[in-house]
Amino acid sequence: MSASFLTIAGRSFKSRFLLGTGKFKNKTDLSQSIVAGDCEIVTVALRRIDLERHEENILEYIPPEVTLLTNTSGARNAQEAVRIARLARSSGCGDWVKIEVINDSKYLLPDNNETVMATEILSAEGFVVLPYVTPDLYIARALVKAGAAAVMPLGSLIGSNQGLRTKELIRILINEIELPVIVDAGIGAPSQAAEAMEMGASAVLVNTAVASAQDPAGMARAFALAVDSGRLAFLSGLPLQRPTANASSPLTGFLYPS
Amino acid sequence: MITLNEIKGILSDTRPECVEDLAQQAARLTRQYFGGAIGLYGPLYLSNFCSSHCTYCGFHSQQKMPRLKLEPAEYIKEMQFIHAQGLRNILMLTGESYKHTPVDYLKEAAQQASKYFQGICLEVHPMETAEYKELFLAGVDGITVFQETYDRTRYAQVHLSGFKKDFDFRYHTPRRAAEAGMRQISFGILLGLSDVAEDLLGLYRHLREMEKAFPGVEYSISFPRLRTVRSETLAACNVDDIQFVKIIALTRLLFPRVGISLSTRETPQLRDHLMSIGITRMSAGSNVSVGGYTLFKEQQDPQFDIKDDRSVDEIVKALKAKNFDPVFTDWRHIENVSV
């Protein structure tokens, strides 16, 4: 499937399955899941990185060839996200950043407007910015203008495992936005990841469903397979679904005698 | 979905299957929303001067006891000790005394603490918004303020004098702290002080009110159980372990994403069990007397009697053995600016 590389900011990835690193029972499960899922991009909250403590430092459990996507978890507005991203860069975490601006601790929904502002500032500073948003066409267009490297719409509330509740809105982004669309949050089962990929999402990001599985590495593998399968289905041209049966004896066949 | 109206019935249901059912549901939600993460923090008692007379407290103003306040060189030594244990979140506590631990004193302590810690919270006397703002700008991320009880009559009976006597000023403290920009606000009731079901209702309503008004704040709850101070029993009613488990489970069911902390007042055995049910934060390696880590190890009385005296390393081992992930850092210090 060489034609189906995921390209973000000029870098190509074979894997379209991004993994979040929170909520794992232990860090060994995390590193095994990254390997089992063939993940090439993982996201880590800067707030969870303790650079001083090697044994407890989450970065020690991420293979060096994996691209680190630091996220700004904990930021309540654009300015805080910007400060966290700068801190991440100066701490040696690279310049790939997932903007997460959340000012609601009950639903954990992202603040789209603040996210656009942060994207604009950080893109101008040379960051590769992947903003996490509630799917909205106008916001996605604004993100393109602001210099985002991809758009990450949520499938449903983070950690909810509810799947693609925002499916039709995501579909609009896939149709209209030229950047990679990576479905993030809410994907609770491999079948839901496949569903996102079948409709043309560029990639998916999963965390809770893997981290809270009985066998996280096994679940990571299952997701990797589902993502590949969904992608292949998309590339192969998924037949349209029809609400009714397709008559095998057409009504207008008589017009074209053989 | 449990509603607030069902709390009384659930608390008075004595069937073991009721507790088990609540615990199972709570455990599932906790795993879903927090995974195996248990945040660890260390308490640092800066001072035990207090101008409030609360009948249940070991530090109250009428108590004849040596009063101490750490000077910067002293608390820095304590901070270094806590930091060396691996902890990156600190909760700095004082008695309630504007006079002995004014804002400037707390500000300096926060500035020093930010050299060693990524998350800095205070549990001190309630203040005005402008004062919280100063502290926020000095690096304080959160505050803890317990209403203790939501029953006004009982509140008046146990808070005899001092600032703490003012129920409403205390009640609106979380609001003032949130207005100042604080990220974390921790609530609590002292279980055993009054009717538990009524107090829980008061607490839950208070929290809902704050969630609506300040959705961006990370809230957490503590449930200290009033038991003994210097082996003296002070509780008005007993909250046994069964009731305690129900309270934690109920809180998780009603507030799936809210943090629940557990202090070292509880035994290691109970703490280890409660982690699976709903606890998301705990203190570790705690010393609850002023200067107790490095300076004045023996000569004072603590604020309350500690039941879990395991070291940070021992707690980390116990957590990992039960497949929990001890979290030392859950925030990264960014320079706080006015919000």
Interface residues (C-beta under 8 A of the other chain):
Chain A: G22 K23 F24 K25 N26 K27 L46 R47 R48 I49 D50 R53 E56 G74 R76 N77 Q79 E80 R83 I84 L87 I102 N103 D104 S105 K106 L108 G159 N161 T208 A211 S212
Chain B: R31 Q32 Y33 F34 G35 G36 A37 G86 R88 Q118 R183 E211 P215 G216 V217 E218 Y219 R257 K320 N323 F324 D325 P326 V327 F328 T329 D330 W331 R332 I334 E335 V337 V339
